[in-house]
Amino acid sequence: MATADPLLRIDNLEVSFGAVRALKGISLDVREGEVIALVGANGAGKSTTLRSISGLARAKSGTITFAGTVINKRTAPQIVRLGIAHSPEGRRLFGGLSVAENLRLGACTRTDPDGVARDTERMFVLFPILRERWRQLAGTLSGGEQQQLALARALMAAPKLLLLDEPSLGVAPLLVRHIFDALAELKRQGMTMLLVEQNIALALELADRAYVLRTGKVALSGIASELRSDDRVAQAYLGAAE
């Protein structure tokens, strides 16, 4: 059950890359135990939002507050240690390392070997293929298998907040369903997630609430189940005029 106080709060966030304003003062919040979807057309600012939270992109102005701490000036490693893990678009695995080595790297900030062992077993329950591929090089896995490994690697950090960027991208439909079933199980276990996903139907099926981004601004927000039938979502998603 979500709590009343936001675990993550973004206030008037602006991010620019040279002359390009990627985010134009967005505000959103994520409460503990919630799954929040960020949806919108390509270039709307969804991935930039996640990268700003995880310290990979710097805010021009505005604040990002996590568990009561302003994290704008923190480095990416410091943010991981605070409890935020990011599974990025494109997976970014170490292709020359095995599945086992990638998972160990995901847990590199932890000092609880027993907990790491338990979480490794938990990953095998969520993603059984990883047990079968334990010694296989990550670069030789299929796209869907790589995506499962990327998610498991992020979870090995034992995060309080999981950032997911396009988990269905480049994945065969059957494995997409498997991945979203695993995310639904994580939701049932109480994992807090902020999800960027181009497949709007899957995103709104999983999420509790959603924010629709359009050209760096929040165009619409609300309860995910209600947004599924809101024509304004399609307008923003397709870039149609309001």
N, C-alpha and C positions, 0 to 999 in steps of 0.2 A: 504494500500500500504506500502511495506517495505521501511524503510529509508536507507540511504547510510551507516550510522555508526552502527557498531554492538552494540546491547544491551548487549549481552554476548560474551565474547571472551576467548577462552582457548588457551594457548600457551605452547607447549612442556610439557604437564602434564604427570607426572609419579606418579604412586601409587603402593605401594607394601604391601603385607600382609605376613609378615615373609620373607621367601625366594622366595615367588611367586610374580613376577612382573605382576600386573593386567593391568596396563596401561604403555605403553612404549613410552611416548613422543608424545601424540596425540595433535593436534591443530584443532580447529573448531571455527566457529562463528555463532551467531544467531542474525538476524536483527529484529528490532521491527516490529510486524505484520506478521512475517514468522512462518510457521510450518516446523520444521526440524525433519527428521526421523533419528534415529540411528538404523541400522539393522546389523545383523550378527548372526553367530552361537552361541549357548550356550557357555559361558566362554570367549566371545570375548572382554568383558570389558564394555558392554553397561550400565548395572545397576551401575557398579562402577563409571562410568562417572557422572551419575545423582547424586549418593550419594556424590561424591566429590563436586559437585556444591552446594548441599544443606547443606554441612557441616557435613555429617554423615560419611565421609571417608576423611582422611587427605592426602594431596599431599606430596610426597617425594621431588618433585621439579616441576618447572613450575609455571604458574600463571593462575588464574581465575579472570577475570575482568567483573564486572556487573555494567552497567550504569556509567562507568568511575571509579569505585572503585574496588581495588583489595580485594577479599573476602576470600582468602586462609585461613587466620588466624581467621576469624569470626566464632562465634558459630552458631549452627543451628537456635536458636531463633533469633539471630541478622540477619541472612540471610533472615528469613521469614519477618522480619520487613522492610528489604530493598526492598522486593517485589518479592520474589521467593517462590512459593508453590510447594510441591512435593507430588504427589499421588503415593505411593510406590507399588512395586510388593507385592501381597498378601493382599493389601488393608489396613491392620493394623487399623481396626476400633476398637472402644471401644464397645465390644459386649454386655456388661451389661448395656449400656446406650441406650437411645432411639435415633431414627433418629433425633429428634429435638435437643437433647443434643449433639450429634455428630456434627451437623451443627453449634451450638453455640460455640463449642470448636474450630471449624475451624476459627471463627471470633474473637477469644480471644485476638488478638493483636490490634483490631480495637477500636476506640473511637468515632465512628459515628453511633449511634443507628438507625438513619433514613436510612442511607446507608445500614446497616446490614439488616434492614427490607425489603428494596427494593431488595437486593441481594437474600434474602430468597425466595421472590416471584419469582424472576428470575430463581432460581433453580427448582421451581415447574413447570415453563414453559418448561425448558430443560428436566427435569426428573419428569413427572407427578406422577409416582408411589410413590415418596417421600411424596407428600401431603397425599396420601392414607395411607401411613405407618408412619405418623408423630409421633405417640405415641408408635410405635412398637419397641422392642429392636433390635438393629442392628444385634446381633448374631442370630436372628431368621429369617433374610431375606435370600432369595435365593442368589446364587453367583452373578447373574446379578444385582440384586437389591443392594447388598453390593457394587458392583463396581460403580454403579451410585451414591451411597451415598459417596463413597470415593472421587470421582471426585467433587461432590458438596461441600464436606467439604473443599477440597483444594481451590476451587473457592471462598469460603466464606472469605478467607483471602484477597480477592481483589488483586491478584498478577499481577505484570507486566510480569512475566514469569511463565508459568505452565510447570512443569516437570511431564511427564506421563510414568510410568513404567509398561508395559504389560497390558493395559486396557482390552484386550480381553481374558486374561488368566482365564480359569475355568468358562467361561461365555457361555451360550447356544447361538447357531448361530443367532437366531432371535434377542436376546438382544444385541449381538455384533453389528449387523447392526444398532440398535437403538442408541447404545453408540457412534458409529462413525458418525451417523447423527448429534448427539448432538455436537460432536467435530467439525464437518463441520460448524455447526451454530456458534460455538464460533470463528472459523476462520473467518467467514463472518463478525462477530462483531469486529474483529481486535485483538483477543487474540494471544499473542506470545506463541508458544508451542515448547517444545523439547520432542519428542516422541520416546520411546523405544518400539518396537513391533515385536514379532516373526512372525506375519502374514504379510509377506512382501508386498503382494498385497494391503492389506488395508492401510499399512503404506505409500506406494508410491502413492496411490490414494489420500490420504489426504495431503501429504507433498508438500511443494514448492521445497525444496532441501533435499538431503539425504547424510549421511556419512555411508559407509559400514566399519564396524570394523572387524578385523581379528587378533586374538591373541594379543589384546592390542594395535594394531596400526590401523591407518586409511588406509585401502586398496584401497579405491575408494571414490570419492565424485562427486556430480554433481546435475543437475536439475532432480527432481524426475521423471517427465514424460519421460525423456530420459533414465534414469536408468532402467525403467521397462523392456525394451527390450535389456538390456546390459548383455551378457552372463557372464561377469566378476562378476556380482552381485551374480549369482547362484554359481559360483566357490568359492567366498569368504564365502557365506552363508553356503555352504555345506562342507567347509573346503577342497575343492579340490585343487590340486596343481596348481600354477599359470603357 
